[in-house]
């Protein structure tokens, strides 16, 4: 299970997904702080497969966590080279440009 929140903003579909154990956690590494904020990520607790279906239709993705990022890579939504780690936790963002 993962937390997922979907936003529709000015024609964009933003999908934020995080591993369930990371919701509310603040990841700190040197001068980088990533707060897995409940307001941004904490929409619905859903199966990972459901979240990935939503992610595949997004124009903007924001992903945090081992399970979430791994699943997005396996589905070709994120390139492995685009993954950053903050305090050892994978984080990735993607933007799909529609012409």
N, C-alpha and C positions, 0 to 999 in steps of 0.2 A: 504494500500500500504506500502511496505517496500523496502529498498535498499538492493540489493544483488550483490555480485561479486563472480565469480567462477574462480578458479585458477587450472591449471593442472601443477603439479610440481613433477618430478621424479616418475611418476606412482601414485601420490596421487591426489585426487580431494578435494580441499579446498573450502568450501563454507562459505562466511562471509555474515551475514544478520543483519540488524539493523532496528528498527522502524524508519519510515521516519522523525519523528520530532527530532531524536537524531543525525542525520548525521552532523558531524562537531563539536559536543558538547564535551567538556572536563569535565569528571566526576571526582570529587576530594573528597576523604574521608580520613581524617588523612594523612597517608603516601602513600595512594594508589591513582594513577592517571590512569584513563582509557580514552584515547582520541579516540573517535569514528571518526577516520580519514577518510576523503573523498577518499583518494587514496586507502585505504584498503577496505572499505565498499561500496563506492559510485559507483558501477557499473551501474546497471539498477534499475529503479523504477518499481516494479512488484507487482502483487497481492500476498497477503500472501500465498494463496493456491499454486501458482506457485513456490514460494520460498521454501515451505515445500516439494514439489516434488523433487526439486533439492537437498535439504538438505538430503532427504532420500537416495540419491545415493552417498553422500559424504563419504570420509574416514576421513576427519577432518572438524569439524564445529566450527565456532566462531559466537556467537549470542549475541545480546544486545537489551534489550527493553522488556516491559511488553507483548506486542502482540506476538512478535517473540518467546520469551522463552516459553510463555504459549502454543503456538501452537506446539512447538517442544516437550514439555512434553506430551501434549494430543496425539501426534502421536508416543510416545514411543522412540523418538530420544534422549531425555535428561531425566535423572533421576532427580526428584525434589531435592534430596539431593546434587546434583552437582551444583546447582545454587548459585552463589554468588551475593551479592548486593553491588554496589558501588554507594554511594550517593543516596541510595534507588532504584536504577535501576537494574533490573536483568541482569546478565551476565553469560553465560555458554559456555564451550568448551567441545568438545567430540572428541575422536579418535576411529575409528573403526579399529580393528586389523583383517587383512585378512590373513588367513593361507593357 
